[in-house]
Amino acid sequence: MPTGTILAYSIPDGANVLVDGISYPSAFGVSRTPTMIPEIPAGNHTVTFRLTGYIEETRTVNVMPGGYVTVDAVLRPV
């Protein structure tokens, strides 16, 4: 199955990143922003950013085979 990579960023840094509700291992070992999550199946995915004390943010991305997609969120305090 073809895969691509998600590059995830948030303000502030340190948010947990879930893809379709799953915490994937990142290229850096931890799925916290900023992060690079490789080997995500090509297609549409929901990316969720969670950080204690902030409102959860969700984005939809389309991962292209062999490509990179960048997704970011500015998290607002609760």
Backbone hydrogen bonds, N-H to C=O, Kabsch-Sander energy under -0.5 kcal/mol:
donor,donor_aa,acceptor,acceptor_aa,energy
4,G,40,I,-2.5
5,T,67,G,-2.7
6,I,37,I,-2.6
7,L,69,V,-2.9
8,A,6,I,-0.6
8,A,35,T,-2.6
9,Y,71,V,-2.2
11,I,73,A,-2.1
14,G,33,T,-2.2
16,N,50,R,-3.5
17,V,31,S,-2.3
18,L,48,T,-2.3
19,V,22,I,-3.1
20,D,18,L,-0.6
20,D,46,T,-3.6
22,I,19,V,-1.6
24,Y,22,I,-1.0
27,A,36,M,-3.4
29,G,26,S,-1.4
32,R,30,V,-1.5
33,T,15,A,-2.1
35,T,8,A,-2.3
37,I,6,I,-3.4
40,I,4,G,-2.7
42,A,2,P,-2.4
43,G,63,V,-2.6
45,H,61,V,-2.7
47,V,45,H,-0.5
47,V,59,R,-3.4
48,T,18,L,-2.8
48,T,46,T,-0.5
49,F,57,E,-3.0
50,R,16,N,-2.3
54,Y,51,L,-2.2
55,I,76,R,-3.2
57,E,49,F,-1.8
59,R,47,V,-2.8
61,V,45,H,-2.7
63,V,43,G,-3.0
63,V,61,V,-0.6
64,M,62,N,-0.5
66,G,3,T,-3.8
67,G,64,M,-2.3
69,V,5,T,-2.2
71,V,7,L,-2.8
73,A,9,Y,-1.3
75,L,11,I,-2.8
75,L,73,A,-0.7
78,V,53,G,-2.3
